[in-house]
Amino acid sequence: MARPRKTEDRKLPGIRKKTYTCSDGAVSEYWQAAVYVRQPDGQLKREWVNHPSKKAAEEARAERTVEVKGGGAVGRSRQTLGVYLDDWLEKHRVRKPLRLTTYTRYECIIRVNIKPTLGGVPLQQLTRKHVEDLCYRLQTSGRSDGKQRALAPRSIRNVLRVLSEALDHAVHVQGLSRNPCDGIRPPKAEQTEMAFWQPDEAKQFMVLLEGERYGPVFLLDLATGLRRGELLGLRWQDIDLTTGTLRVRQSLVEVKGRLHIDQAKTPRSQREIPLPARVVAALQEQRKRQVQWRVASAEAWPGGDLVFTTSDGRPLQPRNVYRRFTQLVERSKLPRISIHGMRHSAASVLWAQTRDLLLVSEMLGHAQPSTTANIYAHLFKDAPRRAAAAMEAALFSD
């Protein structure tokens, strides 16, 4: 008699009873249910799961079979969240790719905020409750090692953003059936207005820059709204003193105490900005001064093409620039602002002169004009009054 051909049904896993002997000699039994599940590498693997009774095994097998047929089943793994996050970040930095500062921030968030609390949890056992408990811990006690107070809402949102991004990838590669971060409501972050100077205050500050070693740095920042890294990473090849324009192509960043040249923050950050005549003159003087330093240093000059350097050719340390800026602000008796506040001041001045949101957004290098509108909401406080004046002029003036 011919041997019957195997059918797809015969390949399906089943249910089996297992027994074991306890230390007191008693014999106990349990049941196993198995289902074939496709792994991320495309292979089918049979998974056996223990259950206390035959009924429980049958119900679990039926439920798992529905998941498999619906495409929502993932291969079982004992990998912990901490191990997964480390592996994901190293691959993500190449796949995306991540800027050096972004990678460093992600690594710090994972190491300091996520792994101490959830690092030992198996990835596939991670639940929404785990994520909610993490948020609660960050809101109440900050880091699990007690070295930091409760995190600000904005910082907690950043932690959730990194965790959710990593878990989205786990779902994509079929390591998870769903993202436990979905539906989590992060704490509301209040929008705080950064201090900035009005045009007359900026002019008052510029008086102090005459003869100041860092004068060209701060003058250029007030005139263009460059980010600090863009400012210190500027090269002479990026500036055309004849046409009075500069191009933003890179950034100087400090990571773990060391300076690095990094790419621009976003594609829109790579932009061209026209320069006022006074700024061009200041840069011409800066170039002459730097040539004198180079000649005096002779072969000791390290090379490079940075616009702003020390007298021996090394890049400016961001902390030294900040320290000098703070000293000048205190001397000026002006409202205290940060270096980033000069970027806000530049945006405020340009908006006041042009009322062109797109132009302000392009100068700042924002990805979208909506980003500018959200960050610089204070610029539009007089919009209702201007609207009323416009309607008055259009409808009721003679």
RODO-2510 file (C-alpha; in nm, 4 decimals, decimal comma):
residues 398
     n   res          X          Y          Z
     1     m     0,0000     0,0000     0,0000
     2     a     0,1356     0,3384    -0,0954
     3     r     0,2478     0,5625     0,1866
     4     p     0,0105     0,8607     0,2206
     5     r     0,1563     1,1967     0,1186
     6     k     0,2198     1,4452     0,3942
     7     t    -0,0202     1,7339     0,3990
     8     e     0,0144     2,0838     0,5400
     9     d    -0,2154     1,9848     0,8273
    10     r     0,0206     1,7087     0,9365
    11     k     0,2994     1,9653     0,9724
    12     l     0,1039     2,1652     1,2237
    13     p     0,2296     2,1328     1,5810
    14     g     0,0088     1,9702     1,8363
    15     i    -0,0366     1,9249     2,2060
    16     r     0,1476     1,6765     2,4235
    17     k     0,1479     1,5728     2,7855
    18     k     0,4712     1,5755     2,9849
    19     t     0,5448     1,4452     3,3315
    20     y     0,8125     1,5093     3,5887
    21     t     0,9000     1,3685     3,9268
    22     c     0,9049     1,6012     4,2246
    23     s     1,1651     1,5829     4,4981
    24     d     0,9211     1,3974     4,7223
    25     g     0,8680     1,1296     4,4586
    26     a     0,5281     1,2507     4,3441
    27     v     0,4658     1,2547     3,9699
    28     s     0,3135     1,5674     3,8197
    29     e     0,2079     1,6447     3,4692
    30     y     0,1826     1,9476     3,2458
    31     w     0,0895     2,0110     2,8855
    32     q     0,2780     2,1649     2,5971
    33     a     0,1346     2,3396     2,2937
    34     a     0,3390     2,4180     1,9848
    35     v     0,2894     2,6415     1,6847
    36     y     0,5151     2,7076     1,3868
    37     v     0,6085     3,0774     1,3804
    38     r     0,8036     3,2508     1,1084
    39     q     1,1214     3,4133     1,2427
    40     p     1,2655     3,7500     1,1339
    41     d     1,5108     3,5625     0,9082
    42     g     1,2191     3,3985     0,7240
    43     q     1,2594     3,0501     0,8721
    44     l     0,9765     2,8595     1,0376
    45     k     1,0473     2,7554     1,3952
    46     r     0,8329     2,5391     1,6198
    47     e     0,7687     2,6927     1,9587
    48     w     0,6717     2,4773     2,2557
    49     v     0,5042     2,6500     2,5510
    50     n     0,4164     2,4864     2,8838
    51     h     0,0663     2,5041     3,0330
    52     p    -0,0849     2,3603     3,3542
    53     s    -0,3720     2,1774     3,1824
    54     k    -0,4770     2,0368     2,8481
    55     k    -0,7558     2,2924     2,8175
    56     a    -0,5163     2,5797     2,8781
    57     a    -0,2794     2,4377     2,6179
    58     e    -0,5563     2,4033     2,3594
    59     e    -0,6786     2,7586     2,4200
    60     a    -0,3262     2,9013     2,4007
    61     r    -0,2525     2,7077     2,0826
    62     a    -0,5740     2,8280     1,9193
    63     e    -0,4989     3,1890     2,0151
    64     r    -0,1417     3,1650     1,8924
    65     t    -0,2557     3,0064     1,5662
    66     v    -0,4878     3,3003     1,5023
    67     e    -0,1934     3,5370     1,5583
    68     v     0,0199     3,3402     1,3130
    69     k    -0,2454     3,3356     1,0415
    70     g    -0,3158     3,7057     1,0965
    71     g     0,0497     3,7941     1,0524
    72     g     0,0784     3,9403     1,4023
    73     a     0,2866     3,6624     1,5583
    74     v     0,6561     3,7106     1,6253
    75     g     0,9203     3,4552     1,7101
    76     r     0,9809     3,4192     2,0822
    77     s     1,3072     3,5553     2,2166
    78     r     1,4678     3,5962     2,5598
    79     q     1,6562     3,9091     2,4582
    80     t     1,6255     4,1858     2,7176
    81     l     1,5305     4,5419     2,6387
    82     g     1,8750     4,6666     2,7440
    83     v     2,0569     4,4333     2,5036
    84     y     1,8153     4,5190     2,2245
    85     l     1,8552     4,8966     2,2747
    86     d     2,2351     4,8739     2,2633
    87     d     2,2225     4,6722     1,9407
    88     w     1,9547     4,8980     1,7884
    89     l     2,1452     5,2189     1,8607
    90     e     2,4706     5,0987     1,7050
    91     k     2,2902     4,9953     1,3875
    92     h     2,0586     5,2968     1,3895
    93     r     2,3504     5,5416     1,3912
    94     v     2,4665     5,3924     1,0603
    95     r     2,1262     5,3215     0,9068
    96     k     1,9763     5,6685     0,9537
    97     p     2,2572     5,8017     0,9972
    98     l     2,2715     5,9924     1,3258
    99     r     2,4761     6,3044     1,3885
   100     l     2,7429     6,2631     1,6547
   101     t     2,5569     6,4842     1,9019
   102     t     2,2292     6,3000     1,8378
   103     y     2,3961     5,9626     1,8891
   104     t     2,5536     6,0838     2,2141
   105     r     2,2175     6,2129     2,3392
   106     y     2,0432     5,8842     2,2519
   107     e     2,3180     5,6828     2,4230
   108     c     2,2882     5,8938     2,7373
   109     i     1,9082     5,8604     2,7473
   110     i     1,9280     5,4827     2,7085
   111     r     2,2097     5,4376     2,9608
   112     v     2,0894     5,6815     3,2270
   113     n     1,7101     5,6925     3,1965
   114     i     1,5882     5,3653     3,0460
   115     k     1,8241     5,0766     3,1217
   116     p     1,8444     5,1195     3,5017
   117     t     1,4674     5,0674     3,5230
   118     l     1,3728     4,8502     3,2246
   119     g     1,7025     4,7141     3,0928
   120     g     1,6521     4,3682     3,2455
   121     v     1,2949     4,3230     3,1210
   122     p     1,2673     4,0728     2,8321
   123     l     1,1821     4,2698     2,5206
   124     q     0,8782     4,0594     2,4351
   125     q     0,7429     4,0884     2,7898
   126     l     0,7561     4,4680     2,7882
   127     t     0,4087     4,6124     2,8466
   128     r     0,2457     4,9511     2,8516
   129     k     0,2476     4,9339     3,2316
   130     h     0,6275     4,9053     3,2246
   131     v     0,6462     5,2229     3,0185
   132     e     0,3970     5,4044     3,2416
   133     d     0,5968     5,3021     3,5501
   134     l     0,9108     5,4377     3,3830
   135     c     0,7398     5,7732     3,3242
   136     y     0,6241     5,7829     3,6853
   137     r     0,9750     5,7131     3,8132
   138     l     1,1243     5,9820     3,5916
   139     q     0,8610     6,2309     3,7075
   140     t     0,9105     6,1589     4,0762
   141     s     1,2710     6,0571     4,1337
   142     g     1,4548     6,0996     3,8053
   143     r     1,7365     5,8506     3,7591
   144     s     1,7146     5,5235     3,9487
   145     d     2,0595     5,5798     4,1025
   146     g     1,9300     5,8848     4,2897
   147     k     2,1852     6,1229     4,1387
   148     q     1,9263     6,3419     3,9750
   149     r     1,5953     6,4966     4,0706
   150     a     1,2730     6,4477     3,8808
   151     l     1,3088     6,5100     3,5109
   152     a     1,1365     6,7991     3,3406
   153     p     0,8367     6,7114     3,1194
   154     r     1,0343     6,7941     2,8069
   155     s     1,3123     6,5532     2,9099
   156     i     1,0593     6,2768     2,9761
   157     r     0,9094     6,3320     2,6318
   158     n     1,2580     6,2906     2,4833
   159     v     1,3033     5,9615     2,6714
   160     l     0,9713     5,8321     2,5386
   161     r     1,0573     5,9469     2,1881
   162     v     1,3818     5,7467     2,1859
   163     l     1,2186     5,4379     2,3400
   164     s     0,9255     5,4504     2,0990
   165     e     1,1551     5,4910     1,7993
   166     a     1,3539     5,1850     1,9049
   167     l     1,0412     4,9757     1,9660
   168     d     0,8912     5,0803     1,6330
   169     h     1,1941     4,9212     1,4712
   170     a     1,1416     4,6057     1,6781
   171     v     0,7880     4,5841     1,5386
   172     h     0,9211     4,6444     1,1870
   173     v     1,1660     4,3517     1,2086
   174     q     0,9008     4,1297     1,3736
   175     g     1,0651     4,1269     1,7146
   176     l     0,7457     4,2678     1,8685
   177     s     0,3837     4,2406     1,7659
   178     r     0,3085     4,5978     1,8802
   179     n     0,4800     4,8980     2,0342
   180     p     0,4082     4,9273     2,4114
   181     c     0,4654     5,3033     2,3851
   182     d     0,1611     5,3460     2,1633
   183     g    -0,1088     5,5357     2,3478
   184     i     0,1179     5,6580     2,6264
   185     r     0,0474     6,0215     2,7051
   186     p     0,3689     6,1997     2,8020
   187     p     0,3555     6,4852     3,0534
   188     k     0,2693     6,8181     2,8992
   189     a     0,5713     7,0402     2,8496
   190     e     0,5040     7,4072     2,9037
   191     q     0,6297     7,6380     2,6308
   192     t     0,8813     7,8746     2,7868
   193     e     0,9883     8,1937     2,6181
   194     m     1,3622     8,2390     2,5872
   195     a     1,4933     8,5826     2,6777
   196     f     1,6102     8,7947     2,3857
   197     w     1,7122     9,1528     2,3145
   198     q     1,5234     9,4255     2,1371
   199     p     1,7074     9,6037     1,8515
   200     d     1,8183     9,8954     2,0714
   201     e     1,9564     9,6522     2,3306
   202     a     2,1452     9,4601     2,0633
   203     k     2,2981     9,7881     1,9427
   204     q     2,4025     9,8700     2,2975
   205     f     2,5775     9,5331     2,3247
   206     m     2,7581     9,5834     1,9935
   207     v     2,9255     9,8951     2,1342
   208     l     3,1165     9,6667     2,3714
   209     l     3,2452     9,4587     2,0829
   210     e     3,4790     9,7275     1,9523
   211     g     3,8294     9,5901     2,0037
   212     e     3,6941     9,2761     2,1713
   213     r     3,8748     8,9548     2,0755
   214     y     3,5476     8,7658     2,0447
   215     g     3,3782     9,0660     1,8835
   216     p     3,3467     8,9161     1,5321
   217     v     3,1965     8,5972     1,6816
   218     f     2,9175     8,7762     1,8656
   219     l     2,8601     9,0299     1,5884
   220     l     2,8138     8,7556     1,3304
   221     d     2,5780     8,5689     1,5625
   222     l     2,3573     8,8749     1,6149
   223     a     2,3450     8,9419     1,2411
   224     t     2,2723     8,5879     1,1206
   225     g     2,1207     8,3882     1,4080
   226     l     2,3658     8,1009     1,3579
   227     r     2,3646     7,8186     1,6086
   228     r     2,6718     7,8159     1,8309
   229     g     2,8124     7,5030     1,6651
   230     e     2,7553     7,6493     1,3177
   231     l     2,9286     7,9693     1,4253
   232     l     3,2408     7,8011     1,5649
   233     g     3,2568     7,5488     1,2797
   234     l     3,2497     7,8138     1,0072
   235     r     3,5350     7,7924     0,7523
   236     w     3,6843     8,0574     0,5284
   237     q     3,5936     7,8480     0,2254
   238     d     3,2283     7,8879     0,3333
   239     i     3,2492     8,2699     0,3207
   240     d     3,2595     8,4907     0,0110
   241     l     3,3745     8,8309     0,1300
   242     t     3,3357     8,9723    -0,2217
   243     t     2,9637     8,8994    -0,2509
   244     g     2,9049     8,9164     0,1252
   245     t     2,7554     8,5722     0,1761
   246     l     2,8263     8,2694     0,3918
   247     r     2,7216     7,9070     0,3556
   248     v     2,6523     7,6824     0,6536
   249     r     2,7969     7,3368     0,5888
   250     q     2,9217     7,1973     0,9193
   251     s     2,9196     7,2416     1,2942
   252     l     3,1773     7,2295     1,5744
   253     v     3,0467     7,0282     1,8695
   254     e     3,1877     6,9221     2,2035
   255     v     3,1250     6,5607     2,3019
   256     k     3,2626     6,4214     2,6272
   257     g     3,5156     6,7006     2,6529
   258     r     3,6507     6,6685     2,2986
   259     l     3,5787     6,8857     1,9954
   260     h     3,4483     6,7277     1,6765
   261     i     3,3413     6,8525     1,3348
   262     d     2,9886     6,7311     1,2654
   263     q     2,7469     6,7679     0,9781
   264     a     2,4803     7,0356     0,9787
   265     k     2,1795     6,9645     1,2003
   266     t     1,9319     6,9100     0,9141
   267     p     1,9408     6,9385     0,5338
   268     r     1,7673     7,2764     0,5645
   269     s     2,0447     7,3864     0,8009
   270     q     2,2791     7,3870     0,5014
   271     r     2,1865     7,7316     0,3834
   272     e     2,3278     8,0520     0,2369
   273     i     2,2966     8,3777     0,4299
   274     p     2,3731     8,7299     0,3006
   275     l     2,5863     8,9420     0,5330
   276     p     2,5509     9,3096     0,6295
   277     a     2,8400     9,5327     0,5212
   278     r     2,9563     9,5889     0,8787
   279     v     2,9814     9,2150     0,9377
   280     v     3,1826     9,1707     0,6171
   281     a     3,4250     9,4404     0,7357
   282     a     3,4588     9,2676     1,0751
   283     l     3,5348     8,9361     0,9038
   284     q     3,7970     9,0999     0,6840
   285     e     3,9682     9,2295     0,9977
   286     q     3,9405     8,8839     1,1538
   287     r     4,1150     8,7340     0,8524
   288     k     4,3999     8,9841     0,8713
   289     r     4,4387     8,9133     1,2420
   290     q     4,4447     8,5402     1,1825
   291     v     4,7112     8,5756     0,9106
   292     q     4,9292     8,7592     1,1625
   293     w     4,8801     8,4794     1,4145
   294     r     4,9669     8,2213     1,1513
   295     v     5,2877     8,3998     1,0572
   296     a     5,3865     8,4351     1,4228
   297     s     5,3219     8,0670     1,4894
   298     a     5,5067     7,9536     1,1757
   299     e     5,5224     7,5736     1,1627
   300     a     5,3448     7,5409     1,4983
   301     w     5,0188     7,6477     1,3330
   302     p     4,8002     7,3321     1,3235
   303     g     4,6418     7,4055     0,9889
   304     g     4,2711     7,3978     0,9163
   305     d     4,0398     7,6581     0,7737
   306     l     3,8246     7,7675     1,0690
   307     v     3,7296     8,1349     1,0791
   308     f     3,7381     8,1618     1,4572
   309     t     4,0425     8,0181     1,6323
   310     t     4,2773     8,0912     1,9202
   311     s     4,6002     8,2814     1,8519
   312     d     4,7809     7,9485     1,8049
   313     g     4,5255     7,8138     1,5556
   314     r     4,3193     7,5829     1,7752
   315     p     3,9366     7,5796     1,7571
   316     l     3,7591     7,7965     2,0124
   317     q     3,6284     7,6067     2,3136
   318     p     3,2498     7,6606     2,3406
   319     r     3,2720     7,7027     2,7179
   320     n     3,5302     7,9818     2,6802
   321     v     3,3082     8,1624     2,4315
   322     y     3,0132     8,1300     2,6698
   323     r     3,2193     8,2544     2,9647
   324     r     3,3305     8,5650     2,7774
   325     f     2,9784     8,6327     2,6528
   326     t     2,8474     8,6168     3,0102
   327     q     3,1136     8,8630     3,1238
   328     l     3,0223     9,1102     2,8498
   329     v     2,6498     9,0851     2,9255
   330     e     2,7139     9,1578     3,2933
   331     r     2,9290     9,4568     3,2013
   332     s     2,6602     9,5915     2,9655
   333     k     2,3869     9,5816     3,2352
   334     l     2,1518     9,4436     2,9704
   335     p     1,8910     9,1735     3,0408
   336     r     2,0725     8,8443     3,0844
   337     i     2,0385     8,6076     2,7885
   338     s     2,2251     8,2982     2,6752
   339     i     2,4307     8,2719     2,3578
   340     h     2,1332     8,0947     2,2024
   341     g     1,9344     8,4021     2,3034
   342     m     2,1275     8,5973     2,0392
   343     r     1,9789     8,3622     1,7808
   344     h     1,6345     8,4519     1,9124
   345     s     1,7312     8,8185     1,9088
   346     a     1,8337     8,7952     1,5433
   347     a     1,5022     8,6311     1,4564
   348     s     1,3101     8,8997     1,6468
   349     v     1,4947     9,1825     1,4722
   350     l     1,4441     9,0326     1,1263
   351     w     1,0736     8,9721     1,1911
   352     a     1,0244     9,3270     1,3155
   353     q     1,1851     9,4652     0,9999
   354     t     1,0293     9,2339     0,7377
   355     r     0,7191     9,0616     0,8844
   356     d     0,8227     8,7674     0,6634
   357     l     0,8022     8,4344     0,8486
   358     l     0,9478     8,2383     0,5560
   359     l     1,2506     8,4670     0,5441
   360     v     1,3096     8,4269     0,9182
   361     s     1,2751     8,0492     0,8872
   362     e     1,5260     8,0359     0,6015
   363     m     1,7804     8,2448     0,7902
   364     l     1,7527     8,0208     1,0976
   365     g     1,7682     7,6992     0,8939
   366     h     1,4474     7,5473     1,0287
   367     a     1,3072     7,2425     0,8538
   368     q     0,9610     7,4020     0,8271
   369     p     0,8216     7,7552     0,8783
   370     s     0,5835     7,5962     1,1300
   371     t     0,8865     7,5178     1,3473
   372     t     0,9728     7,8862     1,3490
   373     a     0,6149     7,9801     1,4319
   374     n     0,6041     7,7361     1,7253
   375     i     0,9388     7,8393     1,8749
   376     y     0,9003     8,2112     1,8203
   377     a     0,5345     8,2471     1,9128
   378     h     0,6221     8,5672     2,1003
   379     l     0,6853     8,7364     1,7666
   380     f     0,3144     8,7192     1,6807
   381     k     0,1664     8,8660     1,9977
   382     d     0,0766     9,1841     1,8149
   383     a    -0,0901     8,9964     1,5271
   384     p    -0,4512     9,0585     1,6489
   385     r    -0,3823     9,4312     1,6852
   386     r    -0,2273     9,4482     1,3372
   387     a    -0,5219     9,2551     1,1960
   388     a    -0,7679     9,4989     1,3485
   389     a    -0,5687     9,7937     1,2115
   390     a    -0,5629     9,6365     0,8657
   391     m    -0,9415     9,5842     0,8672
   392     e    -0,9906     9,9389     0,9904
   393     a    -0,7813    10,0740     0,7039
   394     a    -0,9506     9,8530     0,4432
   395     l    -1,3144     9,9015     0,5425
   396     f    -1,3583    10,2138     0,7456
   397     s    -1,0978    10,4668     0,6395
   398     d    -1,1984    10,7408     0,4004
***
